């Protein structure tokens, strides 16, 4: 079945995979590596003493990127995801030409505007106004072009009277607002955005996301580094998943997010194993399996409006469990939370158990909009500490409804009142 929630929006915007595949490549990464040298000398004196061959013992190579190859099409929005230290920000800097790769090549087409580290490209002793001209010049605008766009930049940033204050007195939010305002008004073909949007307040984040969506409509290329996986699934056509400097997946955003969550779970297990002796095998609670189906339908049938939905899941606890809570959360294809419930909210107290334990949630009279939905399953203790999680444990589709879009099912009616009639009447 077609995923109406996600593909419907992109079809209207001309952003289907078929339409994007015919566009030219604006960024081509070919076997890109980046090596940093980590010095273990604690002082300049030690470094002088260990010069030459002996100095090799006091340094080691750190490979931030290894053999990264990818092609990015014009007009696409790409998410770079991965855990801290996976190479996301380094790759973004290599793409933007901020740093050179140790080997491999990067080809670019078009003007690039980069929003990287907080305050990058700003001089702390200059005012906001002076930094606008400085930053715009770095990004390729002439002074005349900057003067023509200055009022729009200042208005978008919302800095107000602080535009003539030295930026070293700015808050982190003011820094980001001004930097983003400059970047999006330089008419870039390619916009690079590193996690900086997380610094602004909610209203400004909304304004930034609206601007990114307008750039998408205009056919500009956007490369986004973020830890917000919901944002990746909502905004991005594709995602590149990095792990220890290597590309482990390059493709559909929702699949990249699912694989990333698997990597995070593996890292959690590794951390647990590190705290015990090598001979000891760590056994932790886990979600064994989960199924979902509409009552009276097979598991592969689409859910119809008004159906009762049954989610059955089996948990496993290696020893005697504490008092616990079973929880489910439903996300749409864009990663937005649609619904969530827990056994304690329903008024059920679950007793401790050992081994396996199966529970069942029945969701009555489902009224969801067309599209694909994912069920996340969790086991928690009474202090709300997560004992086991299975993101996107199972998925289901809701049948196509031609009269509306969105995550809710409502039956619309329309009446043409006619000319000359006011709303108040």
N, C-alpha and C positions, 0 to 999 in steps of 0.2 A: 504494500500500500504506500502511496505517496505521503511524505511528511509535509502536510499542508502548512503547518505553522512556520517552518523554516523556509522551505522552498517556495512557498507562496509569496513571501515578502521579497525574496531575491528574484523571482521571476518578474514581478512587477518592476523591480529596479534594473532589470536586464543583467542580473548577476548570477545567472545559472552557470554551472560548471562548463556547459557546452559553449556559452557565449564568451566566457573568460578564456577558454583554451585557445581561441583563435587570435588572441591579442599578442603583441610582440613582447619579448623579454626586455625588462628595463634594468634588472640586476641579475648577473650570472656569477655564481660562486663556483670556482673550480679547484677542488682539492686544497682548500684553505686551511692552513695551520697557523697557530700563534703560540710562541714560546716566551715565557717570562723566566728570568733568572732570579731565584730567591737567595739572597745573601744571608749567611748565618753569622757574619761578623757583628759584634755588638758595638764597635767603635771604629773611628778612622784609624786609630793606632793599630788595632787588630788587622784591619784590612791591609795596611802597609806591610805588616809583619808577614802576612800570608800571601803576598804577591807571588805571581808565577805559578809554577806547577803545584806547589803546596796549597795554593788558594782554591784549587778545585774541590778540596775536601770541605771547604767552608761555603759551598754554594750547591744548589741543586736546580734542575730544570723543572718548571711547572708548565705543562701543556694545557693552555686554556681552550684551545680548539685543535681538533685532530681530523684532518681529511674531510672538511665540510664542503659539500657540493650541493647546490640548489639553483633553481631558476625561478625568478619571480616575475609574473606577468604584469603588464601595465593595467592599472585600475583595480588590482586585487588588494585585499586587506589580509595581511599575514600576521599571525600571532607567534611570538617566540616564547616558549614555555619550558620550564625545567626548574629543579630545585636550586637553592642558593649555591653559587659556585659552579653551575653547569656550563657557563660560557655565554649566556644570553646577552649580557651587556657588552662583553668583549666582541661578540659577533656583530652587534648593532654598531659599535664604534668602527669595526673594520668595514662594514657596509658604507658607513658615512664618511670614510676616509680620514677619521680622527687618528687612527693608528694603522700602521701597515702590517700586513700578514708576514709571518716568518717565511712562509712558502705558499705557493698557489697564487691564483689571480682573482681579482674582483673587477667585473665590468659594470659600468653604470651608464644610464641614459637619463638626462633631465636634471633639473635643479633639485637639490636635496636640502631640506630643512630638518635639523636634528634637535630634539629636546632630550638631552641626556642627563648628566648629573645636575643636581640643584645648583643654579647660579653659573653654570658653564657658559662662557662667553660674556659674562658680566664683570665689570671692574667695580670692586666695592667702594672705591672713593669717588666714583662718578654718580651723578644723579640718575634717576629713572629715565628722564628725557634723554640725557647724554648716552645712556646705555642702549636705548632704543636705536639711536643712529649708529652706534658702534656695532651692535648685534646685527642690525639690518645690513650694514656694509659687509660684515663677515659672511652673511647669507647671500650676498650678491646684488643688493639693491644700491642704486645711486642715491646721492643725497636728495635729489629732486623727487625721486620716487618715494623715499621715506617721508619727506615733507608732505606729499600728497596723501599718504596713508596714515600719518601720525594721529590724527583725530580719531580714526577708526580703531587704531591700536590702543590708544589711551582709553577709549570708551569700552572696548571689549575687556580690557584688563580690570577695569573697575578700581584702579588705584586712586583716582581722584586727585586731591591736592598733593598727595605724596609723590606725584610724578617728578617733582623738582627737589625731592629729598635724596640724599646719598643712599644707595641701595644696601650699604652695610647696616643700615638701621631697619631694613625691611624684615618682616616675618617670612618664614619659609613659604607660606601661602601666597604672599605678595610677590615673592621671587617667581614662583611658578606661574602665576597669573600673567605677569608681564612677559616672561619668556615665551609662554604659549601664544600670547597675543601677537608678539613679533613674528614668531615662526609661521603662524597660519596666515599672516597678511603679507608674506613675501612671495605669494603665488607659487608655492613649490609643486613640482611634479611628484616628488616622493617625500613623504613625511615620516620621520623616524621618532618614535615616542618611547622613552624608557620610563619606568614606574613612577615618574614625577607626578602624574595626575592623581596619585593616591594622597598627595600632600594637600591639595585644595579642599575647600569646603564643599558640601553637597551641591549647593546651587551652582558653583563654578564647575564642578565635575559634570553636571548636567549640561551646562553650556558647552563644555569641551566635547562631550559626546555628540551633542547636536552638530557641532562644527565638523567632527569626524564623519558623521553620517552625510552631511552636505558635500564633503570632499568625495565620499564614495559615489554619490549621485553624479558628481562632476567628472568621475573617471580617474581620480588621482590614486596613486599607490601609497598605501599606509603599512608600515611595519611596526608592530606594537609589542613591547615587552611588558608583561603584567603577571601578577600572581593571582589575579581575579579570573578564575576559570569560567565563571558565568559570563564575564565580559568577553572572553575569547570566543565562546560558542555563540554569543549574541552578535558580535561585530565582524568576526573573521570568516573569510571564505575558506582559508586553509590555515594550518598551524604546523610549525616545525618544533619537534620535541628534542631537546638536547639533554644528554646525560654524560657527565664527565668530559665535556668538550666534543662529543660525537653526536651526530644526528642519528637518533634511533627510530624516528618516524617523521615523515613529511607527507601530509595529506589532509583528509577531512578533519575539521576542528574537533568534532565530538569524539572521534576515534583517538586523536592525539591526547585529549583530556582523559579519556578512559585509561590509556596506556600510562600516562603520567601518574594517575592515582595508583596504578599497580606498582610503579617504581617507588612511590612514597611508602606504600605498604611494605615492600621489600626492605627499604631502608629502616623502617620501624622495627622489623624483625631482626635486622642486623644489629641495631643498637641494643636490643634486648639480649642478643646472643653475646655481645661484647662484655656484658656485665656479669657473665657467669663463666665457669671454667670451660675450656674447649671441648671436654668430653661430655658436657651436659647438653642435652638437646632441649631447647626452650619450647615448652608447650604453652600456647596462649589460647584464650577464647577465640572462636571464629564463627563466621556465618557459613554453614555447610552448603546450603542450597536454598533457592527461592523460586517460587513460581507465581504466576498471575494469570487469571482468566475471568471472563464474565460468566455469571451463573447461566447455565443452559446453553453455553457456547463452547467450542473447542478452544484450546490455548492459542491457536493461530488465527482465530477469527477477530476481526476488528470489533472494538467495543462500541455499542450503539448508545444513544442518549436514553437515560432511564435505566440502564442495566445496573445490576449489583456486581461489584468487582471484588474478587477474593484474592488476597495476597497471603500466601502460605510460606513460612520460612522456618528453617531448622538451624538452631544454634548448637554449639558444642563448647563445653567447658571442661578442661582436663582434670580439674579437681573439684572440690566442693565450692560452688559459686556463692557469692554474696547475694543478698536480696537485690533483684535486678529489674530492669525496665526494657521492654522491647519497643522499638521505634521504627517508623517508616517515614520517608519523605518523598514526595513526587515532584520531579522537575520536568519542565518542557524541554524541547530540543535546543532552546537557547540557554539552558542552564538556570532559568528562573524558577524559583520555588513556587509551586502551584498549590500544594497541600502537604500537611504533615500531621501526624498524630502519634501518641504513645500509649502504652498500656495503662500507665498511671493516670493519664488524662481521662481515659475511659472509665476509670474507677476500679481497675484490676490490679491487685497486688500479687506479684509473681514470687513464689517461694524459691529458695535456693535449690539447685539441682547439681547433679554430676553426670557427665556423659553428654547425651544429646537431648534436646527439648524442642518440640515443634509448636509454633503458634500460628494463628490465623487471624488476619484482619479482614472484615467484610465492610466494604464501603458502599453504602446504599445509594441508589438513585443518582448515578454518576451523570453529571452535566458538564462535560468538558468539550472544548472546541476541537476542531479537526487537527490531527497531527500525531506525532510520536511523543510518548512520555516515558520517563525512566523512574524506577523505584530504587531508592537508596535505603539500605537496612542497617540498623545499629543496635548494639547491646550496650546498655549503660548500667552503672551501679546507682545507688540511691543519692550519691553526691553529684550525679550527672557526669561522671568521668566515663569516657568512652572505653569500653572493654574490647569491642570488636565492631568493625565497620565493613560494609561491602557497598561501595558506591556503584551506581548503575547495575545493581544486581540482576535486574530483569527489566524488560521494556514491553510496552504494548502500544497499539495504534487505536485511535478513535476514528470512527467512520467519517467520510467526507460529508460536509454540510455546505451547500453552495451559497447560502445567503449571508454568511458572515465569516470573519476571521478572528483569531484570538484564542485565549485559553478557556473561555467560558462559553457555555451553550445557552443562548437566549433566543427566543423566537421573535424576530423583528417584524413590526408592522409600520406602514408609512402612509401618512395622509397629506395630500397637497392642499393646504389651506387656501392658497390663492393670493393674488396681489392685494395690497392695501390693508391686510389684516395685521394687527400688532400682536406681539407675543403676550402682552398682558391680557388681551381679550380671549 
